[in-house]
């Protein structure tokens, strides 16, 4: 992508409304624009990151055996009357009437709708286990939307829903998602710690929130420091291996970890003082087992191997992609801007032409840009006629992991400079060596 043809509305001033660094950087880097309270446009740079986050989520959901579909954002109130949540959900639910005066709502979550999909088609235990997910916009009329897309009213959610014949099957489904979540967040450069949590309006009595430790987090959390070193499940994890997945779950729940709502001060104090972590955290995912809460109310049952009807056991599993983007920034930035982990970077590299219009600089940059494009390295080429200082500031702000800097002096020697955004380390290489470095497989 050539910057001269891209849409990157960078802000020069620090936005006053932003209280935390991720919100400030997302506005300054031209990633998002607020449209009304808690409702955002994702501008092209932000959309690129969001797409990469979603791609990782999708890969790990698919790997774990979940199947993607897409449900509508607008739902009929009738479904929610069946489960009893239409009245229970309260003011967070945006209620709308259509032209026939039928009550509708903008979905805050989809347990009812997926249960309706399930009961329409699935009649036999032979079709189980089943886990269906989508990545879809939700609306919750939060009383205090804040911190940009961290807590917004309209937000993206990956929500998965599992169906099993019995509790044992449902536990395996829960463990699948548990392991898939550990992998998902780790691939984004985050260490998410599963913590026992309150189930709130979703219901049931078993749930884990996946929490990233961050000073700006909204939740107060307590855990054992061992969580910082536990191994992440490997790429070749067998998601059908019941005992293997249970072992992962057991390991990752073997130490104290709880959010403030579930905190047991006495149990926490039993942990040796130097091993206690008491911090703030960002909830990036939340998984639930709620048994037959929805299936019972809505008549979702299958014929079992015994020929009898069984109410299915269900769980639901959420990740917030539009919250993950600022969470990644909270975890990875410096005073000059964002430092993207490669896996979610909007561009893997940026080529900075320090003197656009200079024939040698232009030629060097074009050669590098073409070679990187050919090798499939997602590159932004700053071909604008801004002054070099402003270009360096932009490159640092938007945080591509590698910068290729082409100035007249170096180019005169057939060389360019490579700068690592994270460490700031610089190296001068020939143009050919720079291309080889950037296109080498990791
Ligand atoms: C699980 C999937 C549920 O809604 N039903 C379907 C269950 N869980 S949850 O914890 O309420 O939400 C799941 C994740 O969505 C993100 N999230 C938000 N992101 C941005 N702004 C919000 N206002 C917001 N509310 C929830 C979180 O990542 C949460 O873990």
Boltz pocket constraint, residues with backbone or C-beta under 6 A from the ligand:
constraints:
  - pocket:
      binder: B
      contacts: [[A, 108], [A, 109], [A, 110], [A, 111], [A, 140], [A, 142], [A, 149], [A, 150], [A, 151], [A, 152], [A, 153], [A, 154], [A, 155], [A, 156], [A, 157], [A, 158], [A, 159], [A, 160], [A, 202], [A, 283], [A, 284], [A, 285], [A, 286], [A, 287], [A, 288], [A, 316], [A, 317], [A, 318], [A, 319], [A, 320], [A, 321], [A, 322], [A, 323]]
      max_distance: 6.0
